[in-house]
């Protein structure tokens, strides 16, 4: 086609209005299944302690008539503890950045506060699940660290259990080779927790292992984990390719996908022998009645003193994880 002589086009035109969407797309996952599910409670010290106890193993108990009682040994309770961990996100927005007209948000400061708050929540989510032992911190500048869930769980379908008191991590760096998730592993983990007195109702796993678990019911050699579904004669049939609930031998378990487990990075996430993201190859069986999140300082936006031509703020929380009965939970590591 030939352009008309002296035709004035937009390529030479000055003053064309910008055409920018007034929406900001941010699809980064910000769900926090563990943090959102576990109950919150208030703690009053940076060292939080709780006690556990157990009953003696059942035994044949028969005594003669008229017997004189033999006083039996009493066993003391066990004291466990965890440390509160300070987590925060900070921000600074210049006065000019707040004065200019923007697309997609009314005020840059408010937008950044909301964004940082979402990021802090996902950080706490990983803090609850990370394979990191508790650290008392101190005047030398070391940070207080709350022991993550793996350091409390001793019911492992794969691997060597930690001490179960938050003081030692699970070594997933060299102790285990990666293998495929099996139904037997899941059943074993549930059995261990149930026999110890727990009742896990949540199976938490990353997206890749959710696919693996759903695939167990649709394999060429199906296990006892069959999928149950109803098809009405007057409605189209739906192809079922997922498992959202597992009716185990010991109760119904919600299969919960945690996308933060796949996103986590950092040396505090991996095992003792490496900095890999062990959460992307982990499955947790959680009894939510036996774990809570303690808050020493609730999540709060703290405006900082103005030091110049910008507004600064910190979004802060101080929290800890209480695993009131470590043996109520179970886990599987290094699976695909």
FIKE-649422 format. One record per atom (N, C-alpha, C): atom name; residue number from 1; x, y negated, z. Coordinates in steps of 0.02 Angstrom, whole numbers. Example, Ala and Ser with C-alpha at 12.3 -4.5 7.8 and 13.67 -1.06 7.14 Angstrom:
atom  n  c1  c2  c3
N  1  660  284  390
CA  1  615  225  390
C  1  660  165  390
N  2  642  112  354
CA  2  684  53  357
C  2  645  -2  394
This chain:
atom  n  c1  c2  c3
N  1  42  60  0
CA  1  0  0  0
C  1  44  -62  0
N  2  20  -114  -32
CA  2  58  -177  -36
C  2  26  -228  11
N  3  68  -259  53
CA  3  43  -310  99
C  3  34  -375  60
N  4  -21  -409  75
CA  4  -35  -472  40
C  4  20  -522  53
N  5  34  -562  2
CA  5  86  -613  7
C  5  70  -662  64
N  6  121  -673  106
CA  6  116  -720  162
C  6  64  -700  215
N  7  46  -636  214
CA  7  -1  -612  266
C  7  33  -618  335
N  8  -2  -649  382
CA  8  25  -658  450
C  8  5  -598  492
N  9  55  -560  515
CA  9  41  -498  553
C  9  61  -505  626
N  10  42  -456  663
CA  10  56  -457  735
C  10  131  -452  749
N  11  170  -429  699
CA  11  242  -423  711
C  11  275  -491  717
N  12  243  -543  690
CA  12  270  -611  695
C  12  230  -654  744
N  13  174  -628  764
CA  13  129  -667  807
C  13  158  -677  877
N  14  149  -734  905
CA  14  172  -751  973
C  14  112  -761  1017
N  15  116  -737  1080
CA  15  62  -750  1128
C  15  11  -695  1133
N  16  27  -636  1107
CA  16  -21  -580  1112
C  16  -26  -560  1186
N  17  -86  -551  1210
CA  17  -96  -528  1279
C  17  -71  -457  1287
N  18  -41  -444  1345
CA  18  -22  -376  1362
C  18  -84  -333  1371
N  19  -78  -270  1355
CA  19  -132  -223  1366
C  19  -105  -166  1410
N  20  -110  -176  1475
CA  20  -83  -129  1524
C  20  -140  -99  1564
N  21  -140  -34  1570
CA  21  -192  -1  1609
C  21  -192  -27  1681
N  22  -250  -33  1709
CA  22  -256  -56  1778
C  22  -256  3  1827
N  23  -236  60  1802
CA  23  -230  120  1844
C  23  -157  142  1846
N  24  -136  168  1902
CA  24  -68  194  1911
C  24  -75  270  1921
N  25  -46  308  1876
CA  25  -50  381  1880
C  25  7  406  1924
N  26  -11  442  1975
CA  26  39  473  2019
C  26  11  541  2039
N  27  33  593  2005
CA  27  6  660  2018
C  27  52  701  2063
N  28  102  668  2092
CA  28  145  705  2139
C  28  103  736  2194
N  29  109  800  2206
CA  29  68  832  2258
C  29  81  802  2327
N  30  27  786  2362
CA  30  35  759  2430
C  30  -7  797  2481
N  31  -32  856  2462
CA  31  -69  896  2510
C  31  -22  924  2563
N  32  -46  928  2624
CA  32  -6  954  2679
C  32  -46  1007  2718
N  33  -51  1067  2690
CA  33  -93  1118  2721
C  33  -75  1135  2794
N  34  -11  1141  2808
CA  34  9  1159  2877
C  34  -7  1102  2925
N  35  16  1042  2909
CA  35  5  984  2952
C  35  -70  970  2961
N  36  -108  978  2908
CA  36  -179  963  2911
C  36  -218  1017  2949
N  37  -194  1079  2946
CA  37  -231  1134  2978
C  37  -217  1139  3053
N  38  -154  1131  3072
CA  38  -137  1139  3143
C  38  -165  1082  3185
N  39  -189  1099  3244
CA  39  -218  1048  3288
C  39  -163  1002  3314
N  40  -182  940  3327
CA  40  -135  891  3355
C  40  -150  880  3428
N  41  -98  867  3467
CA  41  -107  851  3537
C  41  -52  804  3559
N  42  -60  772  3616
CA  42  -13  722  3639
C  42  40  753  3685
N  43  103  735  3674
CA  43  157  755  3719
C  43  184  692  3752
N  44  217  699  3809
CA  44  239  642  3848
C  44  314  639  3860
N  45  351  682  3826
CA  45  423  682  3834
C  45  455  707  3770
N  46  518  687  3758
CA  46  552  710  3698
C  46  570  784  3702
N  47  570  811  3763
CA  47  576  883  3774
C  47  507  908  3794
N  48  478  951  3751
CA  48  412  979  3767
C  48  421  1053  3782
N  49  392  1076  3837
CA  49  400  1145  3860
C  49  331  1178  3868
N  50  331  1244  3858
CA  50  272  1283  3870
C  50  292  1353  3892
N  51  246  1389  3921
CA  51  261  1456  3947
C  51  223  1510  3908
N  52  256  1568  3904
CA  52  224  1627  3876
C  52  228  1684  3926
N  53  184  1731  3919
CA  53  184  1789  3963
C  53  158  1848  3924
N  54  167  1907  3950
CA  54  143  1968  3916
C  54  124  2019  3968
N  55  83  2066  3948
CA  55  61  2120  3991
C  55  109  2180  3984
N  56  112  2220  4035
CA  56  153  2280  4033
C  56  124  2329  3982
N  57  166  2372  3955
CA  57  144  2422  3907
C  57  96  2470  3941
N  58  38  2485  3910
CA  58  -9  2532  3941
C  58  24  2599  3956
N  59  6  2627  4014
CA  59  36  2690  4035
C  59  -17  2733  4070
N  60  -5  2797  4073
CA  60  -50  2842  4109
C  60  -49  2822  4183
N  61  -106  2805  4210
CA  61  -110  2778  4278
C  61  -158  2819  4319
N  62  -132  2869  4355
CA  62  -174  2908  4401
C  62  -138  2915  4468
N  63  -175  2907  4522
CA  63  -147  2907  4589
C  63  -187  2954  4633
N  64  -155  2982  4684
CA  64  -191  3029  4728
C  64  -238  2993  4776
N  65  -288  3027  4799
CA  65  -334  2999  4848
C  65  -296  2985  4913
N  66  -308  2927  4940
CA  66  -276  2908  5003
C  66  -204  2885  4994
N  67  -184  2870  4934
CA  67  -115  2851  4919
C  67  -97  2784  4951
N  68  -35  2777  4971
CA  68  -9  2713  4996
C  68  22  2676  4937
N  69  -1  2615  4926
CA  69  21  2577  4868
C  69  96  2565  4868
N  70  126  2576  4810
CA  70  195  2559  4799
C  70  196  2493  4762
N  71  225  2443  4793
CA  71  225  2376  4763
C  71  268  2375  4700
N  72  237  2354  4647
CA  72  272  2354  4582
C  72  306  2286  4569
N  73  353  2288  4523
CA  73  391  2227  4506
C  73  347  2179  4468
N  74  351  2116  4485
CA  74  316  2063  4448
C  74  367  2028  4403
N  75  344  2014  4343
CA  75  388  1983  4293
C  75  370  1910  4285
N  76  420  1868  4285
CA  76  409  1796  4278
C  76  389  1778  4207
N  77  358  1721  4200
CA  77  341  1695  4133
C  77  405  1673  4097
N  78  399  1663  4032
CA  78  455  1639  3992
C  78  443  1567  3973
N  79  493  1525  3984
CA  79  486  1454  3967
C  79  517  1441  3898
N  80  478  1413  3854
CA  80  502  1394  3787
C  80  500  1318  3781
N  81  537  1292  3734
CA  81  536  1220  3725
C  81  554  1201  3654
N  82  537  1140  3636
CA  82  556  1112  3571
C  82  567  1038  3581
N  83  602  1008  3534
CA  83  619  938  3538
C  83  575  897  3490
N  84  561  836  3511
CA  84  524  792  3465
C  84  573  765  3412
N  85  547  756  3353
CA  85  587  732  3297
C  85  557  667  3272
N  86  599  617  3262
CA  86  577  553  3236
C  86  583  555  3160
N  87  528  539  3127
CA  87  528  535  3054
C  87  500  467  3034
N  88  531  435  2986
CA  88  504  371  2963
C  88  521  358  2890
N  89  483  314  2860
CA  89  496  286  2795
C  89  497  210  2802
N  90  541  178  2766
CA  90  547  105  2772
C  90  539  73  2703
N  91  524  9  2703
CA  91  512  -26  2640
C  91  524  -100  2649
N  92  537  -134  2594
CA  92  546  -206  2593
C  92  518  -232  2527
N  93  473  -279  2531
CA  93  442  -308  2472
C  93  452  -384  2474
N  94  482  -412  2423
CA  94  497  -483  2422
C  94  433  -525  2420
N  95  439  -586  2443
CA  95  381  -631  2441
C  95  357  -643  2370
N  96  405  -647  2324
CA  96  387  -659  2254
C  96  349  -599  2226
N  97  372  -538  2243
CA  97  338  -478  2219
C  97  266  -474  2242
N  98  252  -506  2299
CA  98  183  -507  2324
C  98  142  -564  2294
N  99  177  -614  2267
CA  99  142  -672  2240
C  99  122  -663  2167
N  100  161  -624  2130
CA  100  146  -617  2059
C  100  84  -574  2048
N  101  51  -583  1991
CA  101  -6  -541  1973
C  101  19  -474  1949
N  102  -14  -421  1970
CA  102  8  -353  1953
C  102  -50  -312  1926
N  103  -33  -260  1892
CA  103  -83  -212  1869
C  103  -84  -153  1917
N  104  -142  -124  1926
CA  104  -148  -61  1963
C  104  -150  -66  2038
N  105  -137  -125  2066
CA  105  -141  -133  2139
C  105  -152  -208  2153
N  106  -185  -220  2208
CA  106  -198  -289  2225
C  106  -139  -324  2256
N  107  -102  -288  2300
CA  107  -46  -317  2334
C  107  10  -265  2338
N  108  70  -284  2318
CA  108  126  -237  2315
C  108  144  -210  2384
N  109  141  -252  2435
CA  109  158  -230  2503
C  109  110  -175  2526
N  110  46  -186  2518
CA  110  -3  -136  2539
C  110  5  -71  2499
N  111  20  -78  2435
CA  111  29  -19  2393
C  111  89  22  2417
N  112  144  -11  2433
CA  112  204  23  2456
C  112  193  56  2525
N  113  156  23  2568
CA  113  140  53  2634
C  113  102  118  2625
N  114  52  117  2582
CA  114  12  178  2570
C  114  55  233  2540
N  115  97  215  2492
CA  115  140  265  2460
C  115  189  295  2509
N  116  221  253  2549
CA  116  269  278  2598
C  116  235  321  2651
N  117  174  304  2668
CA  117  137  345  2716
C  117  124  415  2690
N  118  108  420  2626
CA  118  97  485  2596
C  118  162  525  2594
N  119  217  491  2580
CA  119  281  525  2579
C  119  301  550  2648
N  120  288  510  2700
CA  120  304  531  2768
C  120  265  593  2787
N  121  203  596  2767
CA  121  161  654  2784
C  121  189  718  2753
N  122  214  714  2692
CA  122  243  773  2661
C  122  310  791  2693
N  123  347  741  2717
CA  123  409  755  2753
C  123  395  795  2817
N  124  343  774  2853
CA  124  325  810  2915
C  124  302  881  2899
N  125  266  889  2843
CA  125  244  955  2822
C  125  304  1002  2815
N  126  356  978  2781
CA  126  416  1019  2772
C  126  452  1028  2838
N  127  451  977  2880
CA  127  483  983  2945
C  127  453  1039  2987
N  128  388  1049  2981
CA  128  354  1102  3018
C  128  374  1171  2993
N  129  389  1177  2928
CA  129  401  1242  2897
C  129  475  1256  2884
N  130  518  1208  2894
CA  130  588  1216  2876
C  130  623  1267  2920
N  131  677  1296  2893
CA  131  717  1344  2929
C  131  774  1307  2964
N  132  755  1270  3016
CA  132  804  1229  3052
C  132  794  1236  3127
N  133  848  1248  3163
CA  133  844  1257  3236
C  133  837  1190  3271
N  134  813  1191  3332
CA  134  805  1130  3371
C  134  873  1101  3389
N  135  875  1035  3395
CA  135  936  1000  3413
C  135  918  946  3463
N  136  952  947  3520
CA  136  937  900  3573
C  136  955  829  3555
N  137  1001  819  3507
CA  137  1024  752  3490
C  137  1067  725  3546
N  138  1076  660  3547
CA  138  1115  631  3601
C  138  1145  564  3584
N  139  1188  540  3629
CA  139  1217  473  3621
C  139  1269  470  3565
N  140  1291  528  3540
CA  140  1342  528  3488
C  140  1314  510  3420
N  141  1249  499  3416
CA  141  1219  481  3353
C  141  1185  538  3317
N  142  1188  598  3346
CA  142  1153  654  3314
C  142  1078  647  3325
N  143  1041  670  3276
CA  143  968  662  3278
C  143  936  719  3316
N  144  881  705  3351
CA  144  841  759  3379
C  144  805  794  3322
N  145  803  859  3325
CA  145  771  899  3273
C  145  722  947  3305
N  146  662  949  3278
CA  146  612  998  3300
C  146  623  1063  3262
N  147  626  1118  3298
CA  147  635  1183  3267
C  147  576  1199  3222
N  148  590  1223  3161
CA  148  538  1240  3114
C  148  509  1309  3126
N  149  454  1323  3094
CA  149  417  1385  3104
C  149  459  1448  3095
N  150  503  1453  3044
CA  150  541  1515  3036
C  150  584  1534  3096
N  151  607  1484  3135
CA  151  650  1499  3192
C  151  612  1530  3250
N  152  546  1530  3247
CA  152  505  1558  3300
C  152  478  1627  3283
N  153  474  1643  3218
CA  153  441  1705  3197
C  153  490  1763  3200
N  154  471  1814  3238
CA  154  512  1875  3243
C  154  481  1935  3206
N  155  419  1928  3186
CA  155  386  1981  3148
C  155  401  1971  3074
N  156  454  2003  3050
CA  156  474  1995  2980
C  156  465  2061  2943
N  157  430  2058  2887
CA  157  423  2117  2844
C  157  487  2131  2806
N  158  530  2080  2800
CA  158  596  2087  2769
C  158  646  2046  2809
N  159  704  2076  2823
CA  159  758  2037  2852
C  159  766  2048  2927
N  160  816  2015  2954
CA  160  832  2018  3025
C  160  801  1960  3061
N  161  764  1973  3114
CA  161  727  1921  3149
C  161  775  1876  3188
N  162  759  1811  3194
CA  162  798  1767  3237
C  162  782  1779  3310
N  163  810  1740  3354
CA  163  797  1749  3425
C  163  725  1734  3444
N  164  691  1693  3403
CA  164  620  1681  3415
C  164  606  1626  3466
N  165  658  1587  3483
CA  165  648  1532  3531
C  165  666  1464  3502
N  166  673  1462  3435
CA  166  688  1398  3403
C  166  761  1379  3403
N  167  804  1421  3430
CA  167  874  1403  3437
C  167  918  1430  3380
N  168  891  1474  3338
CA  168  931  1503  3284
C  168  889  1509  3221
N  169  921  1499  3164
CA  169  886  1501  3100
C  169  886  1573  3073
N  170  844  1583  3023
CA  170  843  1646  2986
C  170  894  1642  2930
N  171  938  1691  2926
CA  171  990  1690  2874
C  171  961  1722  2811
N  172  939  1680  2765
CA  172  913  1705  2701
C  172  962  1693  2645
N  173  1022  1669  2663
CA  173  1071  1654  2611
C  173  1105  1716  2583
N  174  1129  1760  2626
CA  174  1165  1820  2603
C  174  1136  1885  2630
N  175  1095  1880  2682
CA  175  1071  1941  2714
C  175  1020  1978  2672
N  176  987  1944  2626
CA  176  935  1976  2587
C  176  945  1964  2513
N  177  929  2013  2473
CA  177  926  2004  2401
C  177  853  1992  2383
N  178  842  1952  2332
CA  178  773  1936  2312
C  178  740  1996  2279
N  179  679  2008  2297
CA  179  642  2064  2269
C  179  569  2044  2259
N  180  532  2084  2223
CA  180  462  2068  2207
C  180  418  2078  2269
N  181  370  2032  2277
CA  181  321  2038  2330
C  181  277  2099  2318
N  182  264  2137  2371
CA  182  221  2196  2366
C  182  164  2191  2417
N  183  112  2229  2404
CA  183  57  2232  2451
C  183  79  2263  2517
N  184  124  2311  2513
CA  184  149  2344  2574
C  184  183  2294  2620
N  185  220  2246  2592
CA  185  252  2195  2633
C  185  200  2153  2670
N  186  148  2133  2634
CA  186  96  2092  2665
C  186  60  2131  2720
N  187  45  2194  2706
CA  187  11  2235  2756
C  187  55  2247  2817
N  188  120  2256  2805
CA  188  166  2266  2861
C  188  170  2204  2905
N  189  174  2145  2873
CA  189  178  2083  2911
C  189  115  2073  2954
N  190  57  2086  2925
CA  190  -6  2079  2962
C  190  -9  2129  3019
N  191  14  2190  3007
CA  191  13  2241  3059
C  191  57  2221  3118
N  192  116  2195  3104
CA  192  162  2175  3157
C  192  132  2120  3201
N  193  102  2070  3169
CA  193  72  2016  3208
C  193  12  2039  3247
N  194  -29  2083  3217
CA  194  -89  2107  3250
C  194  -72  2151  3310
N  195  -24  2194  3302
CA  195  -3  2238  3357
C  195  25  2198  3415
N  196  54  2141  3401
CA  196  83  2099  3454
C  196  30  2057  3489
N  197  -31  2057  3462
CA  197  -85  2018  3492
C  197  -110  1960  3452
N  198  -79  1946  3394
CA  198  -98  1891  3353
C  198  -157  1907  3307
N  199  -184  1856  3277
CA  199  -238  1864  3228
C  199  -228  1814  3172
N  200  -178  1824  3130
CA  200  -166  1776  3075
C  200  -227  1770  3030
N  201  -246  1709  3016
CA  201  -303  1697  2971
C  201  -283  1655  2911
N  202  -218  1637  2908
CA  202  -193  1597  2852
C  202  -131  1630  2824
N  203  -131  1642  2760
CA  203  -73  1665  2723
C  203  -49  1607  2681
N  204  7  1576  2700
CA  204  30  1515  2666
C  204  91  1532  2623
N  205  88  1509  2560
CA  205  140  1527  2512
C  205  144  1476  2456
N  206  201  1471  2422
CA  206  208  1423  2367
C  206  172  1447  2305
N  207  163  1404  2255
CA  207  125  1422  2194
C  207  150  1485  2160
N  208  216  1493  2153
CA  208  242  1551  2117
C  208  224  1616  2152
N  209  222  1615  2219
CA  209  204  1676  2255
C  209  128  1685  2260
N  210  90  1632  2252
CA  210  18  1639  2247
C  210  1  1680  2184
N  211  36  1666  2130
CA  211  27  1705  2068
C  211  46  1777  2079
N  212  100  1788  2115
CA  212  123  1856  2128
C  212  72  1894  2170
N  213  45  1861  2221
CA  213  -3  1895  2265
C  213  -67  1910  2227
N  214  -92  1863  2188
CA  214  -152  1876  2148
C  214  -140  1932  2099
N  215  -79  1936  2072
CA  215  -63  1988  2024
C  215  -63  2058  2053
N  216  -56  2063  2119
CA  216  -56  2130  2150
C  216  -123  2165  2141
N  217  -176  2126  2136
CA  217  -243  2156  2129
C  217  -260  2171  2056
N  218  -219  2148  2010
CA  218  -234  2157  1939
C  218  -178  2195  1903
N  219  -135  2228  1942
CA  219  -80  2265  1911
C  219  -106  2329  1880
N  220  -64  2361  1840
CA  220  -83  2424  1807
C  220  -91  2480  1858
N  221  -58  2471  1915
CA  221  -64  2520  1970
C  221  -92  2483  2030
N  222  -156  2469  2031
CA  222  -184  2427  2084
C  222  -175  2457  2152
N  223  -166  2412  2201
CA  223  -160  2434  2270
C  223  -229  2436  2301
N  224  -232  2439  2367
CA  224  -297  2438  2400
C  224  -326  2369  2402
N  225  -288  2319  2376
CA  225  -313  2249  2375
C  225  -354  2239  2312
N  226  -412  2268  2309
CA  226  -456  2260  2251
C  226  -494  2194  2255
N  227  -510  2166  2198
CA  227  -548  2105  2195
C  227  -623  2121  2193
N  228  -661  2089  2237
CA  228  -733  2099  2238
C  228  -767  2037  2208
N  229  -813  2048  2164
CA  229  -850  1993  2134
C  229  -917  2018  2108
N  230  -964  1971  2101
CA  230  -1030  1987  2077
C  230  -1042  1952  2011
N  231  -1074  1986  1964
CA  231  -1091  1956  1899
C  231  -1166  1960  1891
N  232  -1199  1902  1887
CA  232  -1271  1900  1877
C  232  -1288  1912  1804
N  233  -1341  1948  1792
CA  233  -1360  1966  1723
C  233  -1380  1906  1682
N  234  -1402  1852  1713
CA  234  -1426  1794  1675
C  234  -1374  1739  1672
N  235  -1312  1754  1690
CA  235  -1259  1704  1687
C  235  -1198  1734  1652
N  236  -1158  1690  1620
CA  236  -1098  1716  1588
C  236  -1050  1746  1639
N  237  -1017  1799  1619
CA  237  -967  1829  1662
C  237  -905  1784  1665
N  238  -874  1782  1722
CA  238  -814  1741  1733
C  238  -755  1787  1744
N  239  -701  1775  1707
CA  239  -641  1815  1717
C  239  -608  1794  1783
N  240  -602  1840  1829
CA  240  -572  1825  1894
C  240  -498  1841  1891
N  241  -456  1791  1902
CA  241  -384  1802  1898
C  241  -348  1777  1959
N  242  -383  1772  2016
CA  242  -352  1746  2076
C  242  -380  1780  2138
N  243  -343  1775  2192
CA  243  -366  1801  2256
C  243  -361  1743  2306
N  244  -418  1719  2331
CA  244  -419  1663  2377
C  244  -429  1685  2449
N  245  -456  1744  2458
CA  245  -464  1773  2525
C  245  -442  1845  2522
N  246  -411  1867  2574
CA  246  -389  1937  2578
C  246  -423  1969  2639
N  247  -463  2019  2626
CA  247  -495  2056  2680
C  247  -447  2111  2700
N  248  -404  2095  2747
CA  248  -352  2141  2769
C  248  -382  2191  2820
N  249  -341  2238  2841
CA  249  -363  2286  2891
C  249  -377  2253  2958
N  250  -352  2191  2966
CA  250  -357  2158  3031
C  250  -392  2091  3028
N  251  -435  2083  2979
CA  251  -474  2022  2974
C  251  -465  1986  2908
N  252  -508  1937  2896
CA  252  -505  1898  2834
C  252  -451  1845  2838
N  253  -412  1841  2786
CA  253  -356  1794  2783
C  253  -366  1746  2725
N  254  -363  1681  2738
CA  254  -366  1631  2685
C  254  -298  1627  2651
N  255  -297  1633  2585
CA  255  -234  1627  2547
C  255  -226  1554  2528
N  256  -180  1520  2560
CA  256  -172  1447  2553
C  256  -108  1432  2515
N  257  -116  1396  2460
CA  257  -58  1375  2420
C  257  -30  1311  2450
N  258  36  1310  2459
CA  258  69  1250  2485
C  258  120  1226  2433
N  259  102  1173  2397
CA  259  146  1149  2344
C  259  209  1116  2371
N  260  207  1093  2434
CA  260  267  1063  2462
C  260  322  1115  2473
N  261  304  1178  2481
CA  261  354  1230  2490
C  261  397  1239  2427
N  262  369  1221  2370
CA  262  407  1226  2308
C  262  447  1163  2294
N  263  427  1107  2324
CA  263  459  1043  2311
C  263  517  1028  2359
N  264  519  1062  2416
CA  264  567  1045  2468
C  264  639  1053  2445
N  265  681  1006  2467
CA  265  752  1010  2453
C  265  791  988  2514
N  266  856  1002  2515
CA  266  898  979  2570
C  266  928  1036  2609
N  267  984  1022  2641
CA  267  1021  1074  2677
C  267  983  1101  2736
N  268  937  1062  2765
CA  268  900  1086  2822
C  268  843  1133  2805
N  269  831  1143  2740
CA  269  775  1185  2719
C  269  796  1257  2711
N  270  858  1268  2690
CA  270  881  1335  2673
C  270  900  1377  2733
N  271  931  1434  2720
CA  271  952  1480  2772
C  271  1021  1462  2798
N  272  1046  1503  2843
CA  272  1110  1488  2876
C  272  1168  1492  2827
N  273  1161  1531  2774
CA  273  1217  1541  2728
C  273  1210  1501  2664
N  274  1163  1455  2661
CA  274  1155  1418  2599
C  274  1107  1360  2607
N  275  1104  1319  2556
CA  275  1061  1261  2558
C  275  1002  1268  2510
N  276  989  1330  2490
CA  276  934  1342  2443
C  276  867  1328  2475
N  277  817  1317  2435
CA  277  750  1308  2461
C  277  720  1376  2475
N  278  730  1401  2535
CA  278  703  1467  2553
C  278  627  1467  2556
N  279  596  1408  2563
CA  279  523  1405  2567
C  279  490  1425  2502
N  280  523  1418  2446
CA  280  495  1436  2381
C  280  492  1511  2372
N  281  523  1549  2418
CA  281  522  1622  2415
C  281  498  1651  2481
N  282  455  1613  2516
CA  282  432  1635  2582
C  282  356  1639  2584
N  283  332  1685  2626
CA  283  261  1692  2639
C  283  251  1692  2715
N  284  208  1648  2739
CA  284  195  1644  2811
C  284  125  1670  2826
N  285  119  1708  2880
CA  285  55  1731  2905
C  285  45  1696  2972
N  286  -1  1647  2973
CA  286  -6  1602  3030
C  286  -71  1613  3068
N  287  -65  1617  3134
CA  287  -123  1617  3178
C  287  -130  1545  3203
N  288  -176  1505  3174
CA  288  -180  1434  3191
C  288  -200  1420  3264
N  289  -224  1470  3299
CA  289  -240  1459  3370
C  289  -177  1464  3414
N  290  -121  1484  3384
CA  290  -59  1493  3422
C  290  -3  1448  3396
N  291  -21  1392  3367
CA  291  28  1342  3345
C  291  -6  1274  3342
N  292  30  1222  3365
CA  292  3  1154  3365
C  292  58  1104  3349
N  293  36  1044  3331
CA  293  83  989  3318
C  293  76  939  3375
N  294  130  930  3413
CA  294  129  882  3468
C  294  153  814  3444
N  295  118  761  3464
CA  295  135  693  3443
C  295  157  652  3504
N  296  220  632  3504
CA  296  243  585  3555
C  296  227  514  3534
N  297  234  500  3470
CA  297  214  436  3441
C  297  175  450  3377
N  298  113  429  3376
CA  298  71  440  3317
C  298  99  402  3257
N  299  79  423  3198
CA  299  99  388  3137
C  299  74  316  3140
N  300  120  269  3130
CA  300  102  198  3138
C  300  143  156  3089
N  301  111  105  3062
CA  301  146  56  3020
C  301  172  1  3066
N  302  238  -8  3066
CA  302  270  -57  3110
C  302  301  -113  3068
N  303  271  -172  3067
CA  303  303  -228  3031
C  303  368  -247  3065
N  304  420  -257  3026
CA  304  485  -276  3054
C  304  494  -351  3051
N  305  540  -376  3092
CA  305  552  -448  3094
C  305  573  -473  3026
N  306  546  -530  3007
CA  306  562  -559  2942
C  306  633  -587  2943
N  307  675  -563  2898
CA  307  745  -584  2896
C  307  760  -629  2836
N  308  712  -640  2794
CA  308  723  -680  2735
C  308  660  -683  2694
N  309  668  -685  2629
CA  309  611  -693  2584
C  309  582  -625  2564
N  310  566  -585  2614
CA  310  536  -520  2602
C  310  501  -496  2666
N  311  451  -455  2657
CA  311  417  -423  2714
C  311  441  -351  2718
N  312  463  -331  2777
CA  312  488  -264  2788
C  312  444  -227  2837
N  313  441  -161  2829
CA  313  400  -121  2874
C  313  428  -50  2878
N  314  408  -17  2932
CA  314  427  53  2943
C  314  364  92  2959
N  315  356  150  2928
CA  315  301  196  2944
C  315  332  253  2983
N  316  315  259  3046
CA  316  351  303  3092
C  316  305  353  3128
N  317  332  412  3142
CA  317  298  461  3184
C  317  350  500  3223
N  318  334  520  3283
CA  318  378  564  3322
C  318  337  624  3343
N  319  359  682  3323
CA  319  318  742  3327
C  319  360  803  3346
N  320  327  857  3363
CA  320  361  921  3376
C  320  313  978  3359
N  321  340  1037  3353
CA  321  300  1097  3339
C  321  298  1142  3400
N  322  239  1157  3423
CA  322  230  1206  3477
C  322  205  1272  3446
N  323  245  1324  3454
CA  323  223  1391  3434
C  323  210  1428  3499
N  324  149  1423  3522
CA  324  132  1446  3590
C  324  142  1520  3600
N  325  135  1559  3546
CA  325  146  1631  3549
C  325  182  1652  3485
N  326  249  1652  3486
CA  326  287  1667  3425
C  326  269  1733  3391
N  327  253  1784  3431
CA  327  239  1849  3401
C  327  169  1853  3370
N  328  131  1799  3373
CA  328  64  1799  3342
C  328  69  1788  3267
N  329  128  1772  3242
CA  329  138  1755  3172
C  329  185  1806  3139
N  330  189  1801  3073
CA  330  234  1846  3036
C  330  256  1811  2973
N  331  307  1840  2940
CA  331  334  1809  2880
C  331  368  1860  2835
N  332  374  1842  2771
CA  332  412  1880  2722
C  332  457  1831  2686
N  333  521  1848  2679
CA  333  569  1803  2647
C  333  602  1834  2586
N  334  626  1790  2543
CA  334  663  1809  2483
C  334  624  1856  2438
N  335  563  1836  2421
CA  335  522  1874  2374
C  335  502  1830  2316
N  336  484  1862  2261
CA  336  463  1826  2201
C  336  396  1854  2177
